Amino acid sequence: MKFLFFGIVQGLTEFLPISSSGHLYLLKKLFGINENLLASFILLHMATLLAIIIFFWKQILATFFKKKMIAHIIIITLVTVIIALPIKHFFEKFFDAKNLLSLCFLANALLLLGTRKRTAQRTAEEITLKDSVMLGIMQGIAAFPGISRSGITISGSLRRGFKPEDAFNLSFLMAIPTIMGAFLLEFKELSVTHITRGAMVLGCVAAFAFGIGALLVVKKTLLSARFNMFGYYSLMLFIASLFL
């Protein structure tokens, strides 16, 4: 049942702009998650990756025929790697620094709260090299637990003038190579010997199903200009994390 619970949490927090890694660190502190169980979360990441692929299959298929979009996604991914790897190392080394996670939750909240009033006209087809570099930097910064990858990239796209639906599509299309790359890097740490096959299947199914639901919620809140409401939840996480 524990792995099923973690599958639900992963499915929701991976796509909602509330930081799955931040929640993972909170759960680790609250429930004393051991390293073996932590490594098994890699499986849940692959379940949520499948959710993206199923949800965006039309956009993914269309992108294969657009050399410009492929080039920009490659640029975004390369910049993400350059930024994310040292940040990940830094956080793992200094995680015990007081209030670091709390500050990340606060930063995430402020990013989301700032998305309420945005006039956007640009489409994804109008993406430029500067856009790609900036989005890659933003996605890399999301290596800090507490900073949501979808939150920072969607809010960043909105600030750069992209329409809400295009910001939504861009954010999750550029997530695909990033999640795949993270899986390959962390695959050596995968440990599932302590998890039954049934629990593994239930957890992955839950991550997939709740991931699809979360994508629908993100899209709906973006199109109805209510994306900023997740900022209030991040503020609550900021306050809660101060007491852990």
Secondary structure, 3 states (H helix, E strand, C coil): CHHHHHHHHHHHHHHCCCCHHHHHHHHHHHHCCCHHHHHCHHHHHHHHHHHHHHHCHHHHHHHCCCHHHHHHHHHHHHHHHHHHHHHHHHHHHHCCCCCHHHHHHHHHHHHHHCCCCCCCCECHHHCCHHHHHHHHHHHHHCCCCCCCHHHHHHHHHHHCCECHHHHHHHHHHCHHHHHHHHHHHHHHHCCCCCCCHHHHHHHHHHHHHHHHHHHHHHHHHHHCCCCCHHHHHHHHHHHHHCCC
